[in-house]
Amino acid sequence: MDGATLDVEMVMRMLPHRYPFLMVDRVTRIAGNQITALKNVTVNEPYFAGHFPAIRSCPGCCSSRPSRRWPGS
């Protein structure tokens, strides 16, 4: 799959996770055992409602979790 890019439909065929736990929206690059992927984040994400509501911030576990979502990682 080197050089491949994957849209969210292709990603969902490879990962068992679904919203809100599907933390990969698109894979932009595959090179050997490394990938580059995107997760689109909006203020409407469910974890923002209770995580420091006055100063909305992304919980650390949500910003590092996507790096472990890909099979074989």
Distance bins in CASP14 RR format, pairs under 12 A and 6 or more apart:
PFRMAT RR
TARGET T0000
AUTHOR 0000-0000-0000
RMODE 2
METHOD distances of the structure
MODEL  1
1 10 0 0 0 0 0 1 0 0 0 0 0
1 14 0 0 0 0 1 0 0 0 0 0 0
1 27 0 0 0 0 1 0 0 0 0 0 0
1 29 0 0 0 0 0 1 0 0 0 0 0
1 30 1 0 1 0 0 0 0 0 0 0 0
1 31 0 0 0 0 1 0 0 0 0 0 0
1 32 0 0 0 0 1 0 0 0 0 0 0
1 33 0 0 0 0 0 1 0 0 0 0 0
1 34 0 0 0 0 0 1 0 0 0 0 0
1 35 0 0 0 0 1 0 0 0 0 0 0
1 70 0 0 0 0 0 1 0 0 0 0 0
1 71 0 0 0 0 0 1 0 0 0 0 0
2 27 0 0 0 0 0 1 0 0 0 0 0
2 29 0 0 0 0 1 0 0 0 0 0 0
2 30 1 0 1 0 0 0 0 0 0 0 0
2 31 1 0 1 0 0 0 0 0 0 0 0
2 32 1 0 1 0 0 0 0 0 0 0 0
2 33 0 0 0 0 0 1 0 0 0 0 0
2 34 0 0 0 0 0 1 0 0 0 0 0
2 35 0 0 0 0 0 1 0 0 0 0 0
3 27 0 0 0 0 1 0 0 0 0 0 0
3 28 0 0 0 0 1 0 0 0 0 0 0
3 29 1 0 0 1 0 0 0 0 0 0 0
3 30 1 0 1 0 0 0 0 0 0 0 0
3 31 1 0 0 1 0 0 0 0 0 0 0
3 32 0 0 0 0 1 0 0 0 0 0 0
3 34 0 0 0 0 0 1 0 0 0 0 0
3 35 0 0 0 0 1 0 0 0 0 0 0
3 36 0 0 0 0 0 1 0 0 0 0 0
4 10 0 0 0 0 1 0 0 0 0 0 0
4 11 0 0 0 0 0 1 0 0 0 0 0
4 14 0 0 0 0 0 1 0 0 0 0 0
4 26 0 0 0 0 0 1 0 0 0 0 0
4 27 1 0 0 1 0 0 0 0 0 0 0
4 28 0 0 0 0 1 0 0 0 0 0 0
4 29 0 0 0 0 1 0 0 0 0 0 0
4 30 1 0 1 0 0 0 0 0 0 0 0
4 31 0 0 0 0 1 0 0 0 0 0 0
4 32 0 0 0 0 0 1 0 0 0 0 0
4 35 0 0 0 0 1 0 0 0 0 0 0
4 36 0 0 0 0 0 1 0 0 0 0 0
4 37 0 0 0 0 0 1 0 0 0 0 0
5 11 0 0 0 0 0 1 0 0 0 0 0
5 25 0 0 0 0 0 1 0 0 0 0 0
5 26 1 0 0 1 0 0 0 0 0 0 0
5 27 1 0 0 1 0 0 0 0 0 0 0
5 28 1 0 1 0 0 0 0 0 0 0 0
5 29 1 0 0 1 0 0 0 0 0 0 0
5 30 1 0 0 1 0 0 0 0 0 0 0
5 31 0 0 0 0 0 1 0 0 0 0 0
5 35 0 0 0 0 0 1 0 0 0 0 0
5 36 0 0 0 0 1 0 0 0 0 0 0
5 37 0 0 0 0 1 0 0 0 0 0 0
5 38 0 0 0 0 0 1 0 0 0 0 0
6 12 0 0 0 0 1 0 0 0 0 0 0
6 13 0 0 0 0 1 0 0 0 0 0 0
6 14 1 0 0 1 0 0 0 0 0 0 0
6 15 0 0 0 0 0 1 0 0 0 0 0
6 24 0 0 0 0 1 0 0 0 0 0 0
6 25 0 0 0 0 1 0 0 0 0 0 0
6 26 1 0 0 1 0 0 0 0 0 0 0
6 27 1 1 0 0 0 0 0 0 0 0 0
6 28 0 0 0 0 1 0 0 0 0 0 0
6 29 0 0 0 0 1 0 0 0 0 0 0
6 30 1 0 0 1 0 0 0 0 0 0 0
6 35 0 0 0 0 1 0 0 0 0 0 0
6 36 0 0 0 0 0 1 0 0 0 0 0
6 37 0 0 0 0 1 0 0 0 0 0 0
6 38 0 0 0 0 0 1 0 0 0 0 0
6 70 0 0 0 0 0 1 0 0 0 0 0
7 13 0 0 0 0 0 1 0 0 0 0 0
7 14 0 0 0 0 0 1 0 0 0 0 0
7 24 0 0 0 0 0 1 0 0 0 0 0
7 25 0 0 0 0 1 0 0 0 0 0 0
7 26 1 0 1 0 0 0 0 0 0 0 0
7 27 0 0 0 0 1 0 0 0 0 0 0
7 28 0 0 0 0 0 1 0 0 0 0 0
7 37 0 0 0 0 0 1 0 0 0 0 0
7 38 0 0 0 0 0 1 0 0 0 0 0
8 14 0 0 0 0 0 1 0 0 0 0 0
8 15 0 0 0 0 0 1 0 0 0 0 0
8 17 0 0 0 0 0 1 0 0 0 0 0
8 18 0 0 0 0 0 1 0 0 0 0 0
8 19 0 0 0 0 1 0 0 0 0 0 0
8 22 1 0 0 1 0 0 0 0 0 0 0
8 23 0 0 0 0 0 1 0 0 0 0 0
8 24 1 0 0 1 0 0 0 0 0 0 0
8 25 1 0 1 0 0 0 0 0 0 0 0
8 26 1 0 0 1 0 0 0 0 0 0 0
8 27 0 0 0 0 1 0 0 0 0 0 0
8 37 0 0 0 0 0 1 0 0 0 0 0
8 38 0 0 0 0 1 0 0 0 0 0 0
8 39 0 0 0 0 0 1 0 0 0 0 0
8 40 0 0 0 0 1 0 0 0 0 0 0
9 15 0 0 0 0 0 1 0 0 0 0 0
9 22 0 0 0 0 0 1 0 0 0 0 0
9 24 0 0 0 0 0 1 0 0 0 0 0
9 25 0 0 0 0 0 1 0 0 0 0 0
9 26 0 0 0 0 0 1 0 0 0 0 0
9 27 0 0 0 0 0 1 0 0 0 0 0
10 24 0 0 0 0 0 1 0 0 0 0 0
10 25 0 0 0 0 0 1 0 0 0 0 0
10 26 0 0 0 0 1 0 0 0 0 0 0
10 27 1 0 0 1 0 0 0 0 0 0 0
10 30 0 0 0 0 0 1 0 0 0 0 0
10 37 0 0 0 0 0 1 0 0 0 0 0
11 17 0 0 0 0 1 0 0 0 0 0 0
11 18 0 0 0 0 0 1 0 0 0 0 0
11 19 0 0 0 0 0 1 0 0 0 0 0
11 22 1 0 0 1 0 0 0 0 0 0 0
11 23 0 0 0 0 1 0 0 0 0 0 0
11 24 1 0 1 0 0 0 0 0 0 0 0
11 25 1 0 0 1 0 0 0 0 0 0 0
11 26 1 0 0 1 0 0 0 0 0 0 0
11 27 1 0 0 1 0 0 0 0 0 0 0
11 28 0 0 0 0 0 1 0 0 0 0 0
11 30 0 0 0 0 0 1 0 0 0 0 0
11 35 0 0 0 0 0 1 0 0 0 0 0
11 37 0 0 0 0 1 0 0 0 0 0 0
11 38 0 0 0 0 0 1 0 0 0 0 0
11 39 0 0 0 0 0 1 0 0 0 0 0
11 66 0 0 0 0 0 1 0 0 0 0 0
11 69 0 0 0 0 1 0 0 0 0 0 0
11 70 0 0 0 0 1 0 0 0 0 0 0
11 71 0 0 0 0 0 1 0 0 0 0 0
12 18 1 0 0 1 0 0 0 0 0 0 0
12 19 0 0 0 0 1 0 0 0 0 0 0
12 21 0 0 0 0 0 1 0 0 0 0 0
12 22 1 0 0 1 0 0 0 0 0 0 0
12 23 0 0 0 0 0 1 0 0 0 0 0
12 24 0 0 0 0 1 0 0 0 0 0 0
12 25 0 0 0 0 0 1 0 0 0 0 0
12 26 0 0 0 0 0 1 0 0 0 0 0
12 27 0 0 0 0 0 1 0 0 0 0 0
12 69 0 0 0 0 0 1 0 0 0 0 0
13 22 0 0 0 0 0 1 0 0 0 0 0
13 27 0 0 0 0 0 1 0 0 0 0 0
13 71 0 0 0 0 0 1 0 0 0 0 0
14 22 0 0 0 0 0 1 0 0 0 0 0
14 24 0 0 0 0 1 0 0 0 0 0 0
14 27 0 0 0 0 1 0 0 0 0 0 0
14 30 0 0 0 0 0 1 0 0 0 0 0
14 35 0 0 0 0 0 1 0 0 0 0 0
14 37 0 0 0 0 0 1 0 0 0 0 0
14 69 0 0 0 0 1 0 0 0 0 0 0
14 70 0 0 0 0 1 0 0 0 0 0 0
14 71 1 0 0 1 0 0 0 0 0 0 0
14 72 0 0 0 0 0 1 0 0 0 0 0
14 73 0 0 0 0 0 1 0 0 0 0 0
15 21 0 0 0 0 1 0 0 0 0 0 0
15 22 1 0 0 1 0 0 0 0 0 0 0
15 23 0 0 0 0 1 0 0 0 0 0 0
15 24 1 0 0 1 0 0 0 0 0 0 0
15 25 0 0 0 0 0 1 0 0 0 0 0
15 27 0 0 0 0 0 1 0 0 0 0 0
15 37 0 0 0 0 0 1 0 0 0 0 0
15 66 0 0 0 0 0 1 0 0 0 0 0
15 68 0 0 0 0 0 1 0 0 0 0 0
15 69 1 0 0 1 0 0 0 0 0 0 0
15 70 1 0 0 1 0 0 0 0 0 0 0
15 71 1 0 0 1 0 0 0 0 0 0 0
15 72 0 0 0 0 0 1 0 0 0 0 0
15 73 0 0 0 0 0 1 0 0 0 0 0
16 22 0 0 0 0 1 0 0 0 0 0 0
16 69 0 0 0 0 1 0 0 0 0 0 0
16 70 0 0 0 0 0 1 0 0 0 0 0
16 71 0 0 0 0 1 0 0 0 0 0 0
17 23 1 0 0 1 0 0 0 0 0 0 0
17 24 0 0 0 0 1 0 0 0 0 0 0
17 25 0 0 0 0 0 1 0 0 0 0 0
17 39 0 0 0 0 0 1 0 0 0 0 0
17 65 0 0 0 0 0 1 0 0 0 0 0
17 66 0 0 0 0 0 1 0 0 0 0 0
17 68 0 0 0 0 0 1 0 0 0 0 0
17 69 1 0 0 1 0 0 0 0 0 0 0
17 70 0 0 0 0 0 1 0 0 0 0 0
17 71 0 0 0 0 0 1 0 0 0 0 0
18 24 0 0 0 0 0 1 0 0 0 0 0
18 69 0 0 0 0 0 1 0 0 0 0 0
19 25 0 0 0 0 0 1 0 0 0 0 0
19 39 0 0 0 0 0 1 0 0 0 0 0
19 40 0 0 0 0 0 1 0 0 0 0 0
19 44 0 0 0 0 0 1 0 0 0 0 0
19 45 0 0 0 0 0 1 0 0 0 0 0
19 46 0 0 0 0 1 0 0 0 0 0 0
20 39 0 0 0 0 0 1 0 0 0 0 0
20 41 0 0 0 0 0 1 0 0 0 0 0
20 42 0 0 0 0 0 1 0 0 0 0 0
20 44 0 0 0 0 0 1 0 0 0 0 0
20 45 1 0 0 1 0 0 0 0 0 0 0
20 46 1 0 1 0 0 0 0 0 0 0 0
20 47 1 0 0 1 0 0 0 0 0 0 0
20 48 0 0 0 0 0 1 0 0 0 0 0
20 49 0 0 0 0 0 1 0 0 0 0 0
20 62 0 0 0 0 1 0 0 0 0 0 0
20 65 0 0 0 0 0 1 0 0 0 0 0
21 39 0 0 0 0 0 1 0 0 0 0 0
21 45 0 0 0 0 0 1 0 0 0 0 0
21 46 0 0 0 0 0 1 0 0 0 0 0
21 47 0 0 0 0 0 1 0 0 0 0 0
21 61 0 0 0 0 0 1 0 0 0 0 0
21 62 0 0 0 0 1 0 0 0 0 0 0
21 65 0 0 0 0 1 0 0 0 0 0 0
21 66 0 0 0 0 0 1 0 0 0 0 0
21 68 0 0 0 0 0 1 0 0 0 0 0
21 69 0 0 0 0 1 0 0 0 0 0 0
22 37 0 0 0 0 0 1 0 0 0 0 0
22 39 0 0 0 0 1 0 0 0 0 0 0
22 40 0 0 0 0 0 1 0 0 0 0 0
22 65 0 0 0 0 0 1 0 0 0 0 0
22 66 0 0 0 0 1 0 0 0 0 0 0
22 69 1 0 0 1 0 0 0 0 0 0 0
22 70 0 0 0 0 0 1 0 0 0 0 0
23 37 0 0 0 0 1 0 0 0 0 0 0
23 38 0 0 0 0 0 1 0 0 0 0 0
23 39 1 0 1 0 0 0 0 0 0 0 0
23 40 0 0 0 0 0 1 0 0 0 0 0
23 41 0 0 0 0 1 0 0 0 0 0 0
23 45 0 0 0 0 0 1 0 0 0 0 0
23 47 0 0 0 0 0 1 0 0 0 0 0
23 58 0 0 0 0 0 1 0 0 0 0 0
23 61 0 0 0 0 0 1 0 0 0 0 0
23 62 1 0 0 1 0 0 0 0 0 0 0
23 63 0 0 0 0 1 0 0 0 0 0 0
23 64 0 0 0 0 1 0 0 0 0 0 0
23 65 1 0 1 0 0 0 0 0 0 0 0
23 66 1 1 0 0 0 0 0 0 0 0 0
23 67 0 0 0 0 1 0 0 0 0 0 0
23 68 0 0 0 0 1 0 0 0 0 0 0
23 69 1 0 1 0 0 0 0 0 0 0 0
23 70 0 0 0 0 1 0 0 0 0 0 0
24 35 0 0 0 0 1 0 0 0 0 0 0
24 36 0 0 0 0 0 1 0 0 0 0 0
24 37 1 0 1 0 0 0 0 0 0 0 0
24 38 1 0 0 1 0 0 0 0 0 0 0
24 39 1 0 0 1 0 0 0 0 0 0 0
24 40 0 0 0 0 0 1 0 0 0 0 0
24 65 0 0 0 0 0 1 0 0 0 0 0
24 66 1 0 1 0 0 0 0 0 0 0 0
24 67 0 0 0 0 1 0 0 0 0 0 0
24 68 0 0 0 0 0 1 0 0 0 0 0
24 69 1 0 1 0 0 0 0 0 0 0 0
24 70 1 0 0 1 0 0 0 0 0 0 0
24 71 0 0 0 0 0 1 0 0 0 0 0
24 73 0 0 0 0 0 1 0 0 0 0 0
25 37 1 0 0 1 0 0 0 0 0 0 0
25 38 1 0 1 0 0 0 0 0 0 0 0
25 39 1 0 1 0 0 0 0 0 0 0 0
25 40 1 0 1 0 0 0 0 0 0 0 0
25 41 0 0 0 0 1 0 0 0 0 0 0
25 42 0 0 0 0 0 1 0 0 0 0 0
25 66 0 0 0 0 1 0 0 0 0 0 0
25 69 0 0 0 0 0 1 0 0 0 0 0
26 35 0 0 0 0 0 1 0 0 0 0 0
26 36 0 0 0 0 1 0 0 0 0 0 0
26 37 1 0 0 1 0 0 0 0 0 0 0
26 38 1 0 1 0 0 0 0 0 0 0 0
26 39 0 0 0 0 1 0 0 0 0 0 0
26 40 0 0 0 0 1 0 0 0 0 0 0
26 66 0 0 0 0 0 1 0 0 0 0 0
27 34 0 0 0 0 0 1 0 0 0 0 0
27 35 1 0 1 0 0 0 0 0 0 0 0
27 36 1 0 0 1 0 0 0 0 0 0 0
27 37 1 0 1 0 0 0 0 0 0 0 0
27 38 1 0 0 1 0 0 0 0 0 0 0
27 39 0 0 0 0 0 1 0 0 0 0 0
27 66 0 0 0 0 0 1 0 0 0 0 0
27 69 0 0 0 0 0 1 0 0 0 0 0
27 70 0 0 0 0 1 0 0 0 0 0 0
27 71 0 0 0 0 0 1 0 0 0 0 0
28 34 0 0 0 0 0 1 0 0 0 0 0
28 35 0 0 0 0 1 0 0 0 0 0 0
28 36 1 0 1 0 0 0 0 0 0 0 0
28 37 1 0 0 1 0 0 0 0 0 0 0
28 38 1 0 0 1 0 0 0 0 0 0 0
28 39 0 0 0 0 0 1 0 0 0 0 0
29 35 1 0 0 1 0 0 0 0 0 0 0
29 36 1 0 1 0 0 0 0 0 0 0 0
29 37 0 0 0 0 1 0 0 0 0 0 0
29 38 0 0 0 0 0 1 0 0 0 0 0
30 36 0 0 0 0 1 0 0 0 0 0 0
30 37 0 0 0 0 1 0 0 0 0 0 0
30 70 0 0 0 0 1 0 0 0 0 0 0
33 70 0 0 0 0 1 0 0 0 0 0 0
33 71 0 0 0 0 0 1 0 0 0 0 0
33 72 0 0 0 0 1 0 0 0 0 0 0
33 73 0 0 0 0 1 0 0 0 0 0 0
34 67 0 0 0 0 0 1 0 0 0 0 0
34 70 0 0 0 0 1 0 0 0 0 0 0
34 72 0 0 0 0 0 1 0 0 0 0 0
34 73 0 0 0 0 1 0 0 0 0 0 0
35 66 0 0 0 0 0 1 0 0 0 0 0
35 67 0 0 0 0 1 0 0 0 0 0 0
35 68 0 0 0 0 0 1 0 0 0 0 0
35 69 0 0 0 0 0 1 0 0 0 0 0
35 70 1 0 1 0 0 0 0 0 0 0 0
35 71 0 0 0 0 0 1 0 0 0 0 0
35 72 0 0 0 0 0 1 0 0 0 0 0
35 73 0 0 0 0 1 0 0 0 0 0 0
36 66 0 0 0 0 0 1 0 0 0 0 0
36 67 0 0 0 0 0 1 0 0 0 0 0
36 70 0 0 0 0 0 1 0 0 0 0 0
37 66 1 0 0 1 0 0 0 0 0 0 0
37 67 0 0 0 0 1 0 0 0 0 0 0
37 68 0 0 0 0 0 1 0 0 0 0 0
37 69 0 0 0 0 1 0 0 0 0 0 0
37 70 1 0 0 1 0 0 0 0 0 0 0
37 73 0 0 0 0 0 1 0 0 0 0 0
38 66 0 0 0 0 1 0 0 0 0 0 0
39 45 0 0 0 0 1 0 0 0 0 0 0
39 58 0 0 0 0 0 1 0 0 0 0 0
39 62 0 0 0 0 1 0 0 0 0 0 0
39 63 0 0 0 0 1 0 0 0 0 0 0
39 64 0 0 0 0 0 1 0 0 0 0 0
39 65 0 0 0 0 1 0 0 0 0 0 0
39 66 1 0 1 0 0 0 0 0 0 0 0
39 67 0 0 0 0 0 1 0 0 0 0 0
39 69 0 0 0 0 1 0 0 0 0 0 0
39 70 0 0 0 0 0 1 0 0 0 0 0
40 66 0 0 0 0 0 1 0 0 0 0 0
41 47 0 0 0 0 1 0 0 0 0 0 0
41 48 0 0 0 0 1 0 0 0 0 0 0
41 56 0 0 0 0 0 1 0 0 0 0 0
41 57 0 0 0 0 0 1 0 0 0 0 0
41 58 1 0 0 1 0 0 0 0 0 0 0
41 59 0 0 0 0 0 1 0 0 0 0 0
41 62 0 0 0 0 1 0 0 0 0 0 0
41 63 0 0 0 0 1 0 0 0 0 0 0
41 66 0 0 0 0 0 1 0 0 0 0 0
42 48 0 0 0 0 1 0 0 0 0 0 0
42 56 0 0 0 0 0 1 0 0 0 0 0
42 58 0 0 0 0 0 1 0 0 0 0 0
43 49 0 0 0 0 1 0 0 0 0 0 0
43 51 0 0 0 0 0 1 0 0 0 0 0
43 53 0 0 0 0 0 1 0 0 0 0 0
43 56 1 0 0 1 0 0 0 0 0 0 0
43 57 0 0 0 0 0 1 0 0 0 0 0
43 58 0 0 0 0 0 1 0 0 0 0 0
44 56 0 0 0 0 0 1 0 0 0 0 0
45 51 0 0 0 0 1 0 0 0 0 0 0
45 56 0 0 0 0 1 0 0 0 0 0 0
45 57 0 0 0 0 0 1 0 0 0 0 0
45 58 1 0 0 1 0 0 0 0 0 0 0
45 59 0 0 0 0 1 0 0 0 0 0 0
45 62 0 0 0 0 1 0 0 0 0 0 0
45 63 0 0 0 0 0 1 0 0 0 0 0
46 58 0 0 0 0 0 1 0 0 0 0 0
46 59 0 0 0 0 0 1 0 0 0 0 0
46 62 0 0 0 0 0 1 0 0 0 0 0
47 53 0 0 0 0 0 1 0 0 0 0 0
47 56 0 0 0 0 1 0 0 0 0 0 0
47 57 0 0 0 0 1 0 0 0 0 0 0
47 58 1 0 0 1 0 0 0 0 0 0 0
47 59 1 0 1 0 0 0 0 0 0 0 0
47 60 0 0 0 0 1 0 0 0 0 0 0
47 61 0 0 0 0 1 0 0 0 0 0 0
47 62 1 0 1 0 0 0 0 0 0 0 0
47 63 0 0 0 0 0 1 0 0 0 0 0
47 65 0 0 0 0 0 1 0 0 0 0 0
48 54 0 0 0 0 0 1 0 0 0 0 0
48 55 0 0 0 0 0 1 0 0 0 0 0
48 56 1 0 1 0 0 0 0 0 0 0 0
48 57 0 0 0 0 1 0 0 0 0 0 0
48 58 1 0 0 1 0 0 0 0 0 0 0
48 59 0 0 0 0 1 0 0 0 0 0 0
48 62 0 0 0 0 1 0 0 0 0 0 0
49 56 0 0 0 0 1 0 0 0 0 0 0
49 59 0 0 0 0 0 1 0 0 0 0 0
50 56 0 0 0 0 1 0 0 0 0 0 0
50 57 0 0 0 0 0 1 0 0 0 0 0
50 58 0 0 0 0 0 1 0 0 0 0 0
50 59 0 0 0 0 1 0 0 0 0 0 0
51 57 1 0 0 1 0 0 0 0 0 0 0
51 58 1 0 0 1 0 0 0 0 0 0 0
51 59 1 0 1 0 0 0 0 0 0 0 0
51 60 0 0 0 0 1 0 0 0 0 0 0
51 61 0 0 0 0 0 1 0 0 0 0 0
51 62 0 0 0 0 1 0 0 0 0 0 0
51 63 0 0 0 0 0 1 0 0 0 0 0
52 58 0 0 0 0 0 1 0 0 0 0 0
52 59 0 0 0 0 1 0 0 0 0 0 0
52 60 0 0 0 0 0 1 0 0 0 0 0
57 63 0 0 0 0 1 0 0 0 0 0 0
58 64 0 0 0 0 0 1 0 0 0 0 0
58 65 0 0 0 0 0 1 0 0 0 0 0
58 66 0 0 0 0 0 1 0 0 0 0 0
59 65 0 0 0 0 1 0 0 0 0 0 0
60 66 0 0 0 0 0 1 0 0 0 0 0
60 67 0 0 0 0 0 1 0 0 0 0 0
61 67 0 0 0 0 0 1 0 0 0 0 0
61 68 0 0 0 0 0 1 0 0 0 0 0
62 68 0 0 0 0 0 1 0 0 0 0 0
62 69 0 0 0 0 0 1 0 0 0 0 0
65 73 0 0 0 0 0 1 0 0 0 0 0
66 73 0 0 0 0 0 1 0 0 0 0 0
67 73 1 0 0 1 0 0 0 0 0 0 0
END
